[in-house]
Amino acid sequence: MAVHPKAWVDPSAQLGEGVEVGAFAVVEAGAQVGAGSKLGPHTYVGAGVRLGAGCVLEAGAVLLAGCVLGDECVLQPGSVLGSTGFGFVIHQGEHLHIPQVSGVEVGSQTVIGAATCVDRGTLEPTRIGSQVRLGAQVQVAHNVTIGDRTAIDMQSGFAGSSSIGSDCRIGMQVGMAGHSSVGDRSRLAPRTGNLRKAPADSDLWGFPARPRAEAMKAQAALSLLSKLDT
């Protein structure tokens, strides 16, 4: 175990064999860090966090209280897991915050991209499966579920309680509305906006999202319309 002299580790935290803690990193009370994990400079591991073996938190990565990660996960620089979900209700003309009291659960061998944010759940955890790949600047809202081996490109966003199946491929700048879903093995082209519940093996394109063949036919028709004499 190697803890940088400028790091801070609470005496009640448990660090496994071979853990490395970089300069100005913080490990809070009751946190558990698995054997061989590496916490880079300025990383933060919140109270009660459970981090599996062989994980890597790169510079500035944040795990807030209530997060659980499996083995061999990677959090790239500036990623934040466990932040408060965007839950508000308007009461008598004021925004009142809805408490987000659950956490974030991540499977094994998952990679979270730089500056990606995963919000904590309201009553149940936000869940990300194993071997998932999230690109940079992805927003995963409260209570979202993402299945195993799904890959999501950069700058995509998923509103609260939306659901993505396993083995999906999601292009860059894709958006999903709250409570929408796509089933296993689905594909969403870049900049697709899904507003509904789509079955397994969907191949969606455009906004609002529709099956690729239908969307391409509609696009071709629009192109022809622009060439008609008026």
Secondary structure as the mmCIF struct_conf table of DSSP 4:
data_model
#
loop_
_struct_conf.conf_type_id
_struct_conf.id
_struct_conf.beg_label_comp_id
_struct_conf.beg_label_asym_id
_struct_conf.beg_label_seq_id
_struct_conf.end_label_comp_id
_struct_conf.end_label_asym_id
_struct_conf.end_label_seq_id
STRN STRN1 ALA A 2 VAL A 3
TURN_TY1_P TURN_TY1_P1 PRO A 5 LYS A 6
STRN STRN2 TRP A 8 VAL A 9
TURN_TY1_P TURN_TY1_P2 PRO A 11 SER A 12
STRN STRN3 GLN A 14 LEU A 15
TURN_TY1_P TURN_TY1_P3 GLU A 17 GLY A 18
STRN STRN4 GLU A 20 VAL A 21
TURN_TY1_P TURN_TY1_P4 ALA A 23 PHE A 24
STRN STRN5 VAL A 26 VAL A 27
TURN_TY1_P TURN_TY1_P5 ALA A 29 GLY A 30
STRN STRN6 GLN A 32 VAL A 33
TURN_TY1_P TURN_TY1_P6 ALA A 35 GLY A 36
STRN STRN7 LYS A 38 LEU A 39
TURN_TY1_P TURN_TY1_P7 PRO A 41 HIS A 42
STRN STRN8 TYR A 44 VAL A 45
TURN_TY1_P TURN_TY1_P8 ALA A 47 GLY A 48
STRN STRN9 ARG A 50 LEU A 51
TURN_TY1_P TURN_TY1_P9 ALA A 53 GLY A 54
STRN STRN10 VAL A 56 LEU A 57
TURN_TY1_P TURN_TY1_P10 ALA A 59 GLY A 60
STRN STRN11 VAL A 62 LEU A 63
TURN_TY1_P TURN_TY1_P11 ALA A 65 GLY A 66
STRN STRN12 CYS A 67 LEU A 69
TURN_TY1_P TURN_TY1_P12 ASP A 71 GLU A 72
STRN STRN13 VAL A 74 LEU A 75
TURN_TY1_P TURN_TY1_P13 PRO A 77 GLY A 78
STRN STRN14 VAL A 80 SER A 83
HELX_LH_PP_P HELX_LH_PP_P1 THR A 84 GLY A 85
STRN STRN15 PHE A 88 HIS A 91
TURN_TY1_P TURN_TY1_P14 GLN A 92 GLY A 93
STRN STRN16 GLU A 94 HIS A 97
HELX_LH_PP_P HELX_LH_PP_P2 ILE A 98 PRO A 99
STRN STRN17 VAL A 104 VAL A 106
BEND BEND1 SER A 108 GLN A 109
STRN STRN18 VAL A 111 ILE A 112
TURN_TY1_P TURN_TY1_P15 ALA A 114 ALA A 115
STRN STRN19 CYS A 117 ASP A 119
HELX_LH_PP_P HELX_LH_PP_P3 ARG A 120 GLY A 121
BEND BEND2 THR A 122 GLU A 124
STRN STRN20 THR A 126 ILE A 128
TURN_TY1_P TURN_TY1_P16 SER A 130 GLN A 131
STRN STRN21 ARG A 133 LEU A 134
TURN_TY1_P TURN_TY1_P17 ALA A 136 GLN A 137
STRN STRN22 GLN A 139 VAL A 140
TURN_TY1_P TURN_TY1_P18 HIS A 142 ASN A 143
STRN STRN23 THR A 145 ILE A 146
TURN_TY1_P TURN_TY1_P19 ASP A 148 ARG A 149
STRN STRN24 ALA A 151 ILE A 152
TURN_TY1_P TURN_TY1_P20 MET A 154 GLN A 155
STRN STRN25 GLY A 157 PHE A 158
TURN_TY1_P TURN_TY1_P21 GLY A 160 SER A 161
STRN STRN26 SER A 163 ILE A 164
TURN_TY1_P TURN_TY1_P22 SER A 166 ASP A 167
STRN STRN27 ARG A 169 ILE A 170
TURN_TY1_P TURN_TY1_P23 MET A 172 GLN A 173
STRN STRN28 GLY A 175 MET A 176
TURN_TY1_P TURN_TY1_P24 GLY A 178 HIS A 179
STRN STRN29 SER A 181 VAL A 182
TURN_TY1_P TURN_TY1_P25 ASP A 184 ARG A 185
STRN STRN30 ARG A 187 LEU A 188
TURN_TY1_P TURN_TY1_P26 PRO A 190 ARG A 191
STRN STRN31 GLY A 193 ASN A 194
BEND BEND3 ARG A 196 ARG A 196
STRN STRN32 LYS A 197 ALA A 198
TURN_TY1_P TURN_TY1_P27 ALA A 200 ASP A 201
STRN STRN33 ASP A 203 TRP A 205
TURN_TY1_P TURN_TY1_P28 GLY A 206 ALA A 209
STRN STRN34 ARG A 210 PRO A 211
HELX_RH_AL_P HELX_RH_AL_P1 ARG A 212 LEU A 225
TURN_TY1_P TURN_TY1_P29 SER A 226 LYS A 227
BEND BEND4 LEU A 228 LEU A 228
#
